[in-house]
Amino acid sequence: MNLLNLAPEIQEEFLFLPRVEQGGDPVTERELRDVVGVEDWVEQMRIWS
């Protein structure tokens, strides 16, 4: 998966997610696959939200 293809706004949100102390991660790799598969940043933002 190439995270460099993510819209800058999504990259920033992803980088500043809070540390997980307990339980599962708030975002999974599988969820990100749908987003990084799209090249258009506007469409990525729509999928991400």
N, C-alpha and C positions, 0 to 999 in steps of 0.2 A: 504494500500500500504506500502510495506516495503522498505524504502529508503536505509536501510543498505545493501541491495543486489545490490545497484548501484556500478558500477566501481568507484574506488576512484577519477579518473580524472573527471568523471561526477559529483560526489558529490561536488568536489571543484568548478567546474564551476557553479553549481546550487547555492552553498552557497554564491558565490561572484557576483551574478547577481546584476546589479544596482537597486537601489530603484526606484519603479514606482511612479512617481509624477502625471502623467496623462495618461489616456488611459488604455488599458488592459495589463495584465501580459505577458511577453515575452515567458513564458513557462506555459502551463496549466497542470493540474493534468491528464487530459485525454491523453495528449501527453506522459507523463511520464509512464503511464500504459503499453504502448507497450514496453518500455525499461526495466522496472523492472520485466516484465513477462519473461524475458530471463535471464538465469543464467550465461551464458558465457560472460565475460567482453569484449572480443574482438567483439563479436556480438552486445553487447550493444553500444559500441563505434560506430560501423557501423550504427546502427539505429539512434543514437543520432545525428550524423553528417548528 
